[in-house]
Amino acid sequence: MDTCEIKIEKMPEQIQNPIENILSRKSVRKYSDQPVEPEKLELLLKDAMAAPSGKDTRPWEFVVVDNRIILDAMAEALPYAKMLK
């Protein structure tokens, strides 16, 4: 089914908002030099830790890197991390 065919208004309200968010998402290719506030980082990490995983194993680990020298080194060393520059 094409995502344009989904009839969001016929769904319960608690389902509508997440689906609207998914369908209206966009990719961002420009970043500012402004650091993310610690409160926002903590909220994002808590949300990520609450995400479901197979058999509820939660196999992930999260690392927050905010040191510019380390971010630049990662951008140079990792093929898919060029956005860190």
VOKELO-992609 format. One record per residue: residue number from 0; residue in one letter; x, y, z of N, C-alpha, C, CB in turn. Coordinates in nm, 4 decimals. Atoms other than C-alpha are relative to their C-alpha. Glycine has a CB too. Layout:
<recs>
> NUM/a/X/Y/Z/X/Y/Z/X/Y/Z/X/Y/Z $
...
</recs>
This chain:
<recs>
> 0/m/0.0838/-0.1171/0.0000/0.0000/0.0000/0.0000/0.0886/0.1237/0.0000/-0.0955/-0.0004/0.1209 $
> 1/d/-0.0704/-0.1272/0.0045/0.1258/0.3465/-0.0869/-0.0357/0.0797/0.1256/-0.0359/0.0797/-0.1296 $
> 2/t/0.0264/-0.0741/-0.1234/0.1620/0.5660/0.2234/-0.1021/0.1105/-0.0208/0.1286/0.0590/0.0542 $
> 3/c/0.0981/-0.1048/0.0274/-0.0535/0.8311/0.0533/-0.1423/-0.0528/0.0129/0.0217/0.0580/-0.1396 $
> 4/e/0.1330/0.0588/-0.0061/-0.3494/0.5891/0.0651/-0.0473/-0.0239/0.1425/-0.0019/-0.1293/-0.0758 $
> 5/i/0.0377/0.0258/-0.1387/-0.3507/0.5581/0.4444/-0.1017/0.1050/0.0444/0.1250/0.0009/0.0931 $
> 6/k/0.1062/-0.0892/-0.0478/-0.6696/0.7067/0.5909/0.0194/0.0232/0.1498/-0.1422/-0.0599/-0.0294 $
> 7/i/-0.0352/-0.0265/-0.1391/-0.5317/0.8543/0.9125/-0.1231/0.0393/0.0818/0.1057/0.1104/0.0077 $
> 8/e/0.1145/-0.0491/-0.0775/-0.8591/1.0198/1.0131/-0.0932/-0.1111/0.0471/-0.0782/0.0985/-0.0822 $
> 9/k/0.0843/0.1123/-0.0413/-1.0269/0.6759/1.0448/0.0633/-0.0805/0.1140/-0.0270/-0.0915/-0.1191 $
> 10/m/-0.0701/0.0729/-0.1052/-0.7754/0.5605/1.3076/-0.0258/0.0653/0.1354/0.1513/-0.0056/-0.0292 $
> 11/p/0.0121/-0.0605/-0.1335/-0.8004/0.6090/1.6852/0.1048/0.1097/0.0187/0.0152/-0.1079/0.1104 $
> 12/e/-0.0884/-0.1159/-0.0168/-0.6411/0.9353/1.8012/0.1393/-0.0373/0.0499/-0.0623/0.0981/0.0957 $
> 13/q/-0.1314/0.0368/-0.0531/-0.3590/0.7624/1.9960/0.0895/-0.0618/-0.1073/-0.0159/-0.0974/0.1164 $
> 14/i/-0.0779/0.0544/0.1115/-0.2501/0.6030/1.6664/0.0279/0.1085/-0.1036/-0.0742/-0.1184/-0.0654 $
> 15/q/-0.0136/-0.1041/0.1020/-0.2998/0.9120/1.4484/0.1279/0.0814/0.0147/-0.1186/0.0923/0.0052 $
> 16/n/-0.1152/-0.0885/-0.0177/-0.0266/1.1294/1.6016/0.1326/-0.0656/-0.0364/0.0058/0.0476/0.1422 $
> 17/p/-0.1270/0.0612/0.0420/0.2632/0.8822/1.5706/0.0069/-0.0235/-0.1505/0.0205/-0.1319/0.0724 $
> 18/i/-0.0009/0.0241/0.1445/0.1607/0.7941/1.2152/0.0197/0.1312/-0.0744/-0.1310/-0.0684/-0.0452 $
> 19/e/-0.0213/-0.1308/0.0625/0.1368/1.1628/1.1224/0.1468/0.0407/0.0102/-0.0900/0.1071/0.0658 $
> 20/n/-0.1422/-0.0328/-0.0172/0.4880/1.2113/1.2655/0.0872/-0.0798/-0.0958/0.0440/-0.0263/0.1445 $
> 21/i/-0.0792/0.0852/0.0891/0.6250/0.9180/1.0668/-0.0150/0.0460/-0.1445/-0.0427/-0.1477/0.0137 $
> 22/l/0.0244/-0.0375/0.1394/0.4626/1.0270/0.7404/0.0489/0.1405/-0.0331/-0.1471/-0.0103/-0.0307 $
> 23/s/-0.0424/-0.1377/0.0272/0.5670/1.3921/0.7794/0.1467/0.0237/0.0325/-0.0852/0.0967/0.0788 $
> 24/r/-0.1406/-0.0176/-0.0370/0.9283/1.3285/0.8813/0.0804/0.0538/-0.1179/0.0601/-0.1331/0.0490 $
> 25/k/-0.0875/-0.0501/0.1056/1.2088/1.4914/0.6860/0.1444/-0.0221/0.0413/-0.0268/0.1503/-0.0288 $
> 26/s/-0.1430/0.0148/-0.0261/1.5813/1.4469/0.6541/0.0622/0.1390/0.0087/0.0696/-0.0857/-0.1109 $
> 27/v/-0.0673/-0.1283/-0.0179/1.8013/1.7310/0.7749/0.1450/-0.0169/-0.0414/-0.0110/0.0508/0.1476 $
> 28/r/-0.1376/0.0077/0.0483/2.1301/1.7956/0.6007/0.0836/0.1198/0.0446/0.0012/-0.0099/-0.1514 $
> 29/k/-0.0720/-0.1163/-0.0515/2.2245/2.1263/0.7664/-0.0086/-0.0023/0.1515/-0.0579/0.1334/-0.0575 $
> 30/y/-0.0058/0.0026/-0.1449/2.3334/2.1429/1.1270/0.0608/0.1306/0.0497/0.0815/-0.1217/0.0502 $
> 31/s/-0.0578/-0.1205/-0.0584/2.4068/2.4394/1.3485/0.1129/-0.0400/0.0940/-0.1079/0.0832/0.0750 $
> 32/d/-0.1081/0.0240/-0.0963/2.7041/2.4731/1.5808/-0.0519/0.0042/0.1433/0.1118/0.1034/-0.0182 $
> 33/q/0.0592/-0.0104/-0.1337/2.4654/2.5184/1.8750/-0.0086/-0.1381/0.0640/-0.1405/0.0651/-0.0069 $
> 34/p/0.0073/0.1303/-0.0675/2.5021/2.2348/2.1262/-0.1436/-0.0330/0.0397/0.0907/-0.0013/0.1246 $
> 35/v/0.1314/0.0457/-0.0452/2.1983/2.0282/2.2194/-0.0028/0.0091/0.1518/-0.0302/-0.1462/-0.0486 $
> 36/e/0.0118/-0.0180/-0.1446/2.0743/2.1091/2.5668/0.0025/-0.1357/0.0702/-0.1297/0.0768/0.0351 $
> 37/p/-0.0082/0.1271/-0.0733/2.1499/1.8379/2.8279/-0.1369/-0.0627/0.0273/0.0721/0.0214/0.1312 $
> 38/e/0.1340/0.0537/-0.0275/1.7774/1.8063/2.9102/-0.0560/-0.0725/-0.1225/-0.0958/0.1133/0.0427 $
> 39/k/0.0484/0.0626/0.1234/1.6973/1.7279/2.5456/0.0741/-0.1306/-0.0275/0.0164/0.0962/-0.1192 $
> 40/l/-0.0781/0.1228/0.0186/1.9804/1.4753/2.5236/-0.0505/-0.1103/0.0929/0.1501/0.0265/0.0256 $
> 41/e/0.0479/0.0992/-0.0964/1.8571/1.3012/2.8374/-0.1359/-0.0551/-0.0426/-0.0093/0.0616/0.1410 $
> 42/l/0.1317/0.0440/0.0453/1.5001/1.2885/2.7037/0.0121/-0.0926/-0.1214/-0.0880/0.1215/-0.0342 $
> 43/l/-0.0200/0.0835/0.1185/1.6168/1.1487/2.3678/0.0565/-0.1368/0.0367/0.0929/0.0698/-0.0986 $
> 44/l/-0.0578/0.1276/-0.0429/1.8259/0.8824/2.5388/-0.1024/-0.0868/0.0736/0.1213/0.0249/0.0901 $
> 45/k/0.1041/0.0756/-0.0697/1.5381/0.7813/2.7667/-0.0998/-0.0578/-0.1002/-0.0727/0.0895/0.1026 $
> 46/d/0.0918/0.0482/0.1038/1.3096/0.7554/2.4630/0.0620/-0.1147/-0.0782/-0.0384/0.1140/-0.0955 $
> 47/a/-0.0677/0.1061/0.0753/1.5670/0.5481/2.2755/0.0079/-0.1288/0.0817/0.1411/0.0450/-0.0411 $
> 48/m/-0.0080/0.1184/-0.0856/1.6069/0.3128/2.5718/-0.1362/-0.0681/0.0161/0.0552/0.0382/0.1369 $
> 49/a/0.1341/0.0561/-0.0119/1.2295/0.2634/2.5773/-0.0465/-0.0673/-0.1293/-0.0979/0.1088/0.0392 $
> 50/a/0.0391/0.0608/0.1275/1.2229/0.1453/2.2141/-0.0031/-0.1521/0.0124/0.0970/0.0427/-0.1127 $
> 51/p/0.0081/0.1460/-0.0075/1.1190/-0.2161/2.1641/0.1186/-0.0679/-0.0684/-0.1300/-0.0481/-0.0628 $
> 52/s/-0.1035/0.0813/0.0641/1.3698/-0.4860/2.0753/-0.0469/-0.1446/-0.0014/0.1374/0.0136/0.0738 $
> 53/g/0.0375/0.1402/0.0091/1.3445/-0.8518/1.9812/0.0154/-0.0699/0.1341/0.0836/-0.0704/-0.1054 $
> 54/k/0.0013/0.0729/-0.1276/1.2539/-1.0583/2.2870/0.0391/0.0900/0.1178/0.0951/-0.1200/-0.0071 $
> 55/d/-0.0302/-0.0995/-0.1037/1.3046/-0.7390/2.4904/0.1439/-0.0119/0.0510/-0.0975/-0.0150/0.1169 $
> 56/t/-0.1400/0.0152/-0.0407/1.6819/-0.7978/2.4901/0.0717/0.1332/0.0172/0.0738/-0.0836/-0.1013 $
> 57/r/-0.0604/-0.1342/-0.0070/1.7659/-0.4269/2.4474/0.1525/-0.0077/-0.0126/-0.0386/0.0696/0.1328 $
> 58/p/-0.1434/0.0254/0.0176/2.1087/-0.5025/2.3014/0.0848/0.1249/-0.0251/0.0191/-0.0941/-0.1133 $
> 59/w/-0.0726/-0.1196/0.0395/2.2067/-0.1434/2.2395/0.0751/0.0654/0.1158/-0.0951/0.0989/-0.0603 $
> 60/e/-0.0723/-0.0881/-0.0925/2.4488/0.0930/2.4065/0.0036/0.1366/-0.0663/0.1467/-0.0536/0.0327 $
> 61/f/0.0004/-0.1355/0.0534/2.4404/0.4698/2.3639/0.1197/0.0758/0.0545/-0.1315/0.0731/0.0349 $
> 62/v/-0.1151/-0.0818/-0.0382/2.7413/0.6995/2.3685/-0.0239/0.1396/-0.0559/0.1361/-0.0612/-0.0532 $
> 63/v/0.0160/-0.1388/0.0435/2.7093/1.0782/2.3529/0.1389/0.0613/-0.0098/-0.0918/0.0818/0.0985 $
> 64/v/-0.1308/-0.0632/0.0232/3.0118/1.2500/2.2011/-0.0253/0.1462/-0.0334/0.0804/-0.0719/-0.1158 $
> 65/d/0.0172/-0.1424/0.0271/3.0240/1.6290/2.2219/0.1336/0.0736/-0.0126/-0.0832/0.0635/0.1095 $
> 66/n/-0.1329/-0.0590/0.0153/3.3981/1.6878/2.1893/0.0304/0.0160/-0.1493/0.1089/-0.0881/0.0702 $
> 67/r/-0.0188/-0.0302/0.1418/3.4684/1.8575/1.8526/0.1196/-0.0758/-0.0583/0.0191/0.1506/-0.0196 $
> 68/i/-0.1186/0.0703/0.0505/3.8152/1.6983/1.8156/-0.0328/-0.1474/-0.0254/0.1180/0.0125/0.1003 $
> 69/i/0.0382/0.1405/0.0168/3.6719/1.3482/1.8639/-0.0991/-0.0154/-0.1155/-0.0611/-0.0555/0.1308 $
> 70/l/0.0965/0.0065/0.1097/3.3802/1.4185/1.6278/0.0702/0.0132/-0.1357/-0.1063/0.1103/0.0158 $
> 71/d/-0.0755/-0.0167/0.1247/3.6217/1.5392/1.3574/0.0806/-0.1255/-0.0328/0.0937/0.1215/0.0101 $
> 72/a/-0.0767/0.1232/0.0221/3.8396/1.2299/1.4030/-0.0922/-0.1132/-0.0460/0.0750/-0.0412/0.1291 $
> 73/m/0.0964/0.1020/0.0424/3.5327/1.0060/1.3739/-0.0441/0.0232/-0.1445/-0.1225/-0.0002/0.0933 $
> 74/a/0.0410/-0.0328/0.1367/3.4252/1.1886/1.0565/0.1067/-0.0413/-0.1005/-0.0290/0.1499/-0.0127 $
> 75/e/-0.1092/0.0392/0.0897/3.7661/1.1224/0.9032/0.0143/-0.1515/-0.0097/0.1312/0.0609/0.0474 $
> 76/a/-0.0287/0.1443/-0.0057/3.7901/0.7589/1.0099/-0.1157/-0.0888/-0.0459/0.0373/-0.0378/0.1402 $
> 77/l/0.1160/0.0843/0.0280/3.4355/0.6334/0.9513/-0.0653/0.0396/-0.1319/-0.1020/0.0094/0.1143 $
> 78/p/0.0521/-0.0336/0.1329/3.2958/0.6120/0.5978/-0.1399/0.0611/0.0002/-0.0013/-0.1223/-0.0844 $
> 79/y/0.1369/-0.0531/-0.0024/2.9358/0.6945/0.6982/-0.0215/0.1049/0.1082/-0.0980/-0.1125/0.0198 $
> 80/a/0.0101/-0.0993/-0.1064/3.0111/0.9654/0.9536/0.0440/0.1382/-0.0465/0.0831/-0.0429/0.1191 $
> 81/k/-0.0466/-0.1282/0.0524/3.0946/1.2585/0.7255/-0.0832/0.1167/0.0527/-0.0034/-0.0015/-0.1521 $
> 82/m/0.0844/-0.1065/-0.0511/2.8001/1.4552/0.8692/0.0480/0.0549/0.1335/-0.1404/-0.0491/0.0135 $
> 83/l/-0.0520/-0.0448/-0.1291/2.9953/1.4884/1.1945/0.0935/0.1202/-0.0131/0.0729/-0.1138/0.0683 $
> 84/k/-0.0925/-0.1134/0.0202/3.2301/1.7477/1.0403/-0.0694/0.1310/0.0225/0.0597/-0.0025/-0.1402 $
</recs>
